[in-house]
């Protein structure tokens, strides 16, 4: 699984280890993988923005049951100031690498395996325009998921996406700080305004999101493929 050093990816790696799954934890942050290695995971430190990193993961994961694509980057800036370089950098990590991981590792999974790609509620919402490039990349993941769900279905390999809402992660903290700065308000004011739009009136822990991902990997979701499942407290309902 990718993006394993922190946040949702870290929580998923820990959940998989608790379920007795042999885990290959992938991230560009080698230091962040150290605790997972101590817990029994195999680790691989690579940058997935390039071809070599994707190829290394495909080779190391040959014969696996699952692939969880949890890595991603975000750039926060006014939509009218986004550059082509911002677009290309974000898409290289968030969309391109996931497409080619599914393409190169998907066929190497065992029959009946499963893939979960992390999209975002921002793929379905447009209210945070400072994340427009990130949101576009996360929308692309939904299309990638559907395409590979069809392509890998003959081997019983299911491919689904998950759309987290407000999750308590380092990336979420960075979003609050920077978007609040761009809007001229405090992070606390922004956090309160965002949570007010969530029917359950709160964010979620990474572990809650990891539980939903485990469901999509497990046989409990054996008749689900090509889906984009929300984990957003009702922030998105379609």
N, C-alpha and C positions, 0 to 999 in steps of 0.2 A: 504494500500500500504506500501511496505517496503523500507528501506533506506531513510526515509522521512526527516531526520534531516538536510540534506545538499545536495548540488549539484543537479543532475538531479531529484532525488527523491523529494527534497524539492520543486523544480519547478513544478513537476507533482502534488503534493499535493495542491499547490496554484492554479494551473489551474483547478483541479477538484472542489475545493471550489468555484472558480469563476463561474464554470458551474452549480453550485447548487447541486453538488453531496455531500452526506454525506460521510465523509472521516474518515477512521481508519488509523492513521499515526503510523507506526511502525519503531522503530530504537532502538539500544542499548544505544544511547546517549539521556538520559532523558532530559538533559538541552537543547539539540538542538531541542527537540520537543515542548518546552514551547511556542514559538511564534505561532506555528500551533494550539496549544490548545487554545490560546487567540483568534485566528481567527475563531474558531468554530469546529476544528477537534477533534475527540476522539483520544487519544494517548495511545500507549502501548509500554513500554520500555522492550525489551527482546533481548537476544542474540540468533540469528538464527543458530549458529553453533551447537546447541544441540537439542535433541528431544523435550525437554520441551518448548523451544521457539517456535518451529514450531507448536506444539500442541496448545499452547496458541493463536497463530494467527488464526489457523483453527477454534478454538472455538469462538473467538471474532468476526470473519468474517462470521459466519454462516448466510446464507441468503443474502449475498451481491450480487451485480450485477457484480462487477469487482474485479480483482486481478492484481496488478502491482508489479512485483518482481524487485525492483530497487537496492537492497542491493548488496554489494560486497566488497572484499578486494583485495589488490595487493601487491605482493612482487617483488622488483626489484633487480635482481642479475644476474651475468653472467650465461649463460645457463649451463656451465660446472660445476658450483658450486651449482646448485639447489639440495636440499636434499629431501629425502622422507618426512621429517617433513614439509618442505615448500609445497610440493605437497599435502599432506593430509590436511594441514590447509586451503589452498586456495580452494581446492575442497569441503571441508566440508561446507564452506560458499557460494561459488559461484555456485556450481552445486548440491551437495547433498541436501542442504536446499531448493533449488528451485524445485527439483524433488518432494520432500515430501510435499512442500506447494501446488504444483499442485495436488498431489495425495490426500491430506487430505482436502484441501479447495475447489478444483475444483468441486467435486461432491456436495458440499454444496451451490455452487452458484445457483442463479435462472436460470431457462431455458432461453436461449438466451443471457446469459452473455458473458463476454470476459476476457481473460487473456493476459497480455503483459509481457514478460520476457526480461530483459535487457541483451543483449549479447554485442558485441563490434566489431568494424572494425578489431580488432586484431584477431578475430576468422577467418578472411579471408585473413589476411596479416601476413607475417613472418619477416618483416624487423626489428622490434624492438625485438631482441632476448633476451634482458634483461627482457622482460615480457612473456617469453615462458610458464611458468606455468600458469599465469593468462590467456594467450591466449588459452591454452588447456582447461581451465575450461569454458571459454566463448564459445568455439566450442562445448563443451558438452551441453551447454544450447540450441543450435540450434537443436540438436537431441532430447532433452527433449521436446522442443516445438513441434516438428513434431509428436512425439509419443502421446502427450496429445491432440493435434489437432484431431487426429483420435479417441482417446478414448472418448472425450467429445462431438464430433460432433453430435451423435444421440440426444443430448439435445439442440442442437443449440448453444453450447458454443464454441466460437472461441478462438483459442490460437495462438498468433503470437509473434515474437521476433523483437526487434529493435537493430540495430547495429550502435551505435553512433561512429563518428570519433573523431575529436579534439574538445572537449567541454570545455568551461571555467569553471572548477570546482576545488575544493581543491585537489581532486585526480590527476587531470591533472597537477596542479602546482607541486605536489610531484613527478610525473613522470618526468617532465622536469628537476627538480633539481637533482634527483638521477641518471637518465640516463646520463645527462650531466657530472656529476661527474665521473661516471664509464667510460665514453668515453674521459675524459680529455678535454672537451670543455665547453663553457659557456652555461647556459640555454637559453640565447638569440640566440646564434648560432644554437642550436638545434631546437628552436622554429621556426626560420626562415627557416631552412632546411626542417622541417616537413611541414610547410605551403606552401612551394614552390612545394610540391608534390600534393597539393590539387587544382583541377581545379578552384574552386571558390576563391582560394588564401586567405582563412581565416578560423578560427575556428568558432564555433557556441556558442550561449548562451544556458544555461540550458532551458530557456523558449522556444527556438526554438525546442529543443528536446521534451519538454513537449507537444508542439502542435502536433507533429507527433504521440506521444503516445495517446493523446486524440483522434486523428483520428482513430487509431486502436481500441480504446475502443468504439467509437461511431458507430451509424448505417451507417455512410458514408462508412465504410469498411465492410459492412454486408456480402460480398461475398469473404472475405479474411480469410483464416485460414492456419496455418502451414507455414506462410511466415516469411522471415528474411529481414526486410526492412532497407535499409541503410539510415542513416542521417549523411552523411560524406562529403558533398560538392563535391562529385565525387571522393573522395579518394578510395572508393570501388564502383564498378559498377556491381557486380554480387552477 
